[in-house]
Amino acid sequence: MKISFIGCGNMGGAMMQGIIDSGISAPQDITGADLSEELLKKRKEELNINTTSDNKEAARTADILFLSIKPQYYEDVIEEIKDAPGDDTMIITIAPGKTLEWTKKRFGRSLKIVRMMPNTPAMVKEGMIGMCGNELVTDEDLSLVKKLCEGFARTEVIPENLMDVVTAVSGSSPAYVFMFIEAMADAAVAGGMPRDKAYIFASQAVLGSAKMVLETGKHPGELKDMVCSPAGTTIQAVRVLEEKGFRSAVIECMEKCLDISRAL
């Protein structure tokens, strides 16, 4: 199985690394294409993959073709390569707002197309991906793509009408979480903790809390209540968050993200 990536930036590199580390595909079966010779050299040295500056070549040789480029480049790149993939090549997109129908129209022919939305924690093999396929993509195809992604992300198959929600809840949300960690660390520094330690304490608290939600299956509210002892410190901190509109701010930021994603 030959896999090609057009775009060898952070996300493309993380995905290639995860696939190789999982043992599903060997480096010699993966090709990375990019306009940056410096980036191609870096990926070649890091991953020992095949590299090329010719997008058509990468598309022509692929059984599975990842378009791991920024959304604003999709139209031009697809116009460039649209005749190169074989009829059985599976195209995988990662751009917000680009629907399965939009991609099909740009290629101008019927191809297997999978739309997915990864996030940057894929760079540390803790990503989250939502994905869906068009009418030509079988359950076996989706299982294959899911298996490819297991090396760097948890993957869920969802209806396409929820893909913009995925952008808001996991695609963009690392930025919200990083701000939360930064704010907690700033407060810890104000309380006298050295900054390097503050980042560790805040980050591990977020990591551990998320793991509790995933592994216990308990409602987040129930887990919150477990920390809030009567007349204790935590319930007073929670009261301040409620007073300052913490929940509302998070909901509103996600709604704005969702609106922008739908408008792309």
FIROFI-864574 format. One line per field, with one value per residue (C-alpha): residue in three letters; x, z, y; chain. Coordinates in steps of 0.2 Angstrom, whole numbers, padded with zeros to 4 digits. Layout:
residues N
r: ALA,...
c1: X,...
c3: Z,...
c2: Y,...
c: A,...
//
This chain:
residues 264
r: MET,LYS,ILE,SER,PHE,ILE,GLY,CYS,GLY,ASN,MET,GLY,GLY,ALA,MET,MET,GLN,GLY,ILE,ILE,ASP,SER,GLY,ILE,SER,ALA,PRO,GLN,ASP,ILE,THR,GLY,ALA,ASP,LEU,SER,GLU,GLU,LEU,LEU,LYS,LYS,ARG,LYS,GLU,GLU,LEU,ASN,ILE,ASN,THR,THR,SER,ASP,ASN,LYS,GLU,ALA,ALA,ARG,THR,ALA,ASP,ILE,LEU,PHE,LEU,SER,ILE,LYS,PRO,GLN,TYR,TYR,GLU,ASP,VAL,ILE,GLU,GLU,ILE,LYS,ASP,ALA,PRO,GLY,ASP,ASP,THR,MET,ILE,ILE,THR,ILE,ALA,PRO,GLY,LYS,THR,LEU,GLU,TRP,THR,LYS,LYS,ARG,PHE,GLY,ARG,SER,LEU,LYS,ILE,VAL,ARG,MET,MET,PRO,ASN,THR,PRO,ALA,MET,VAL,LYS,GLU,GLY,MET,ILE,GLY,MET,CYS,GLY,ASN,GLU,LEU,VAL,THR,ASP,GLU,ASP,LEU,SER,LEU,VAL,LYS,LYS,LEU,CYS,GLU,GLY,PHE,ALA,ARG,THR,GLU,VAL,ILE,PRO,GLU,ASN,LEU,MET,ASP,VAL,VAL,THR,ALA,VAL,SER,GLY,SER,SER,PRO,ALA,TYR,VAL,PHE,MET,PHE,ILE,GLU,ALA,MET,ALA,ASP,ALA,ALA,VAL,ALA,GLY,GLY,MET,PRO,ARG,ASP,LYS,ALA,TYR,ILE,PHE,ALA,SER,GLN,ALA,VAL,LEU,GLY,SER,ALA,LYS,MET,VAL,LEU,GLU,THR,GLY,LYS,HIS,PRO,GLY,GLU,LEU,LYS,ASP,MET,VAL,CYS,SER,PRO,ALA,GLY,THR,THR,ILE,GLN,ALA,VAL,ARG,VAL,LEU,GLU,GLU,LYS,GLY,PHE,ARG,SER,ALA,VAL,ILE,GLU,CYS,MET,GLU,LYS,CYS,LEU,ASP,ILE,SER,ARG,ALA,LEU
c1: 0000,0008,0003,0007,0006,0005,0011,0025,0022,0018,0002,0008,0024,0015,0003,0018,0027,0012,0009,0027,0029,0013,0021,0007,0017,0036,0045,0049,0030,0027,0030,0030,0028,0031,0037,0050,0066,0071,0056,0058,0076,0070,0057,0069,0081,0068,0058,0068,0053,0053,0051,0047,0043,0031,0013,0008,0021,0015,-0003,0000,0009,-0003,-0016,-0020,-0017,-0017,-0020,-0011,-0010,-0019,-0037,-0032,-0021,-0034,-0042,-0025,-0017,-0032,-0033,-0015,-0016,-0034,-0030,-0015,-0023,-0029,-0048,-0045,-0035,-0043,-0042,-0041,-0044,-0040,-0047,-0061,-0076,-0071,-0086,-0085,-0096,-0084,-0069,-0078,-0082,-0064,-0058,-0071,-0074,-0080,-0066,-0066,-0065,-0063,-0065,-0056,-0052,-0037,-0029,-0011,-0010,-0007,0011,0013,0002,-0013,-0024,-0043,-0050,-0068,-0070,-0083,-0083,-0093,-0104,-0089,-0080,-0084,-0084,-0068,-0061,-0065,-0058,-0042,-0040,-0045,-0031,-0019,-0023,-0022,-0004,-0006,-0025,-0041,-0053,-0072,-0083,-0097,-0110,-0103,-0116,-0106,-0089,-0089,-0094,-0078,-0068,-0075,-0074,-0057,-0049,-0047,-0050,-0031,-0029,-0042,-0034,-0017,-0024,-0032,-0015,-0006,-0019,-0017,0002,0001,-0009,0003,0018,0008,0007,0026,0029,0043,0036,0044,0035,0019,0017,0021,0008,-0006,-0003,-0003,-0019,-0027,-0020,-0025,-0043,-0046,-0040,-0052,-0067,-0061,-0057,-0070,-0085,-0092,-0101,-0089,-0101,-0100,-0081,-0081,-0092,-0080,-0067,-0079,-0078,-0091,-0085,-0069,-0057,-0063,-0081,-0076,-0065,-0079,-0091,-0079,-0078,-0097,-0098,-0086,-0095,-0083,-0095,-0103,-0087,-0082,-0099,-0098,-0080,-0085,-0101,-0090,-0078,-0092,-0100,-0083,-0080,-0097,-0094,-0077
c3: 0000,-0006,0004,-0001,0008,-0001,0012,0024,0038,0056,0054,0039,0048,0063,0053,0044,0060,0068,0053,0053,0072,0071,0059,0047,0033,0031,0027,0009,0006,0010,-0001,0005,-0007,-0003,-0012,0002,-0001,0017,0024,0012,0018,0036,0033,0024,0038,0051,0044,0029,0018,-0001,-0005,-0020,-0025,-0039,-0032,-0047,-0045,-0027,-0032,-0047,-0036,-0021,-0016,-0002,-0004,0011,0007,0022,0017,0023,0017,0006,-0005,-0008,-0024,-0033,-0028,-0033,-0049,-0052,-0047,-0052,-0066,-0058,-0045,-0051,-0051,-0035,-0026,-0009,-0006,0012,0016,0032,0029,0039,0028,0013,0011,0002,-0012,-0014,-0015,-0028,-0039,-0039,-0045,-0058,-0056,-0045,-0032,-0015,-0003,0016,0025,0042,0055,0065,0079,0084,0099,0085,0086,0103,0097,0107,0093,0090,0073,0067,0049,0036,0018,0002,-0006,-0014,0003,0011,0029,0026,0018,0034,0045,0035,0037,0056,0058,0049,0061,0077,0078,0082,0086,0093,0078,0077,0061,0062,0049,0039,0046,0062,0054,0058,0076,0076,0071,0086,0099,0095,0080,0087,0105,0109,0108,0121,0133,0130,0136,0151,0156,0153,0164,0178,0177,0178,0194,0201,0197,0206,0221,0221,0210,0198,0180,0174,0188,0186,0168,0174,0188,0177,0162,0172,0180,0163,0156,0172,0172,0154,0157,0171,0160,0146,0158,0171,0160,0173,0169,0170,0183,0194,0193,0197,0212,0219,0220,0228,0247,0258,0264,0255,0243,0227,0228,0231,0215,0205,0212,0205,0188,0187,0192,0179,0165,0162,0154,0144,0137,0132,0123,0114,0108,0101,0093,0084,0079,0072,0062,0054,0050,0041,0031,0024
c2: 0000,0016,0032,0050,0066,0083,0094,0090,0103,0099,0090,0080,0076,0070,0059,0051,0048,0040,0028,0023,0020,0010,-0002,-0002,0005,0006,0022,0016,0015,0033,0048,0066,0081,0099,0115,0118,0109,0112,0104,0089,0087,0087,0074,0063,0064,0061,0048,0041,0042,0046,0064,0075,0093,0086,0085,0076,0062,0060,0059,0047,0034,0034,0021,0033,0052,0064,0082,0089,0107,0123,0126,0141,0130,0116,0123,0127,0110,0100,0109,0104,0086,0081,0070,0061,0049,0033,0029,0018,0031,0036,0055,0061,0079,0088,0105,0113,0118,0108,0096,0079,0087,0102,0091,0079,0094,0100,0084,0083,0064,0051,0046,0039,0054,0054,0070,0071,0084,0081,0092,0097,0084,0072,0078,0069,0055,0060,0068,0067,0064,0065,0058,0053,0046,0049,0036,0026,0024,0007,0002,-0007,0008,0018,0004,0005,0024,0023,0010,0021,0035,0025,0028,0046,0049,0043,0042,0042,0040,0053,0060,0074,0087,0086,0089,0108,0104,0093,0108,0118,0104,0096,0104,0121,0118,0114,0133,0136,0123,0130,0147,0139,0131,0147,0156,0144,0144,0163,0162,0150,0161,0175,0164,0161,0146,0146,0147,0130,0121,0130,0124,0106,0107,0115,0104,0088,0093,0095,0079,0069,0077,0073,0055,0053,0058,0045,0031,0032,0035,0047,0063,0078,0086,0071,0071,0090,0086,0073,0087,0100,0096,0105,0122,0118,0128,0120,0125,0143,0143,0135,0149,0162,0153,0153,0171,0176,0167,0153,0141,0154,0160,0143,0140,0156,0154,0137,0144,0157,0144,0134,0149,0152,0134,0133,0149,0143
c: A,A,A,A,A,A,A,A,A,A,A,A,A,A,A,A,A,A,A,A,A,A,A,A,A,A,A,A,A,A,A,A,A,A,A,A,A,A,A,A,A,A,A,A,A,A,A,A,A,A,A,A,A,A,A,A,A,A,A,A,A,A,A,A,A,A,A,A,A,A,A,A,A,A,A,A,A,A,A,A,A,A,A,A,A,A,A,A,A,A,A,A,A,A,A,A,A,A,A,A,A,A,A,A,A,A,A,A,A,A,A,A,A,A,A,A,A,A,A,A,A,A,A,A,A,A,A,A,A,A,A,A,A,A,A,A,A,A,A,A,A,A,A,A,A,A,A,A,A,A,A,A,A,A,A,A,A,A,A,A,A,A,A,A,A,A,A,A,A,A,A,A,A,A,A,A,A,A,A,A,A,A,A,A,A,A,A,A,A,A,A,A,A,A,A,A,A,A,A,A,A,A,A,A,A,A,A,A,A,A,A,A,A,A,A,A,A,A,A,A,A,A,A,A,A,A,A,A,A,A,A,A,A,A,A,A,A,A,A,A,A,A,A,A,A,A,A,A,A,A,A,A,A,A,A,A,A,A,A,A,A,A,A,A
//
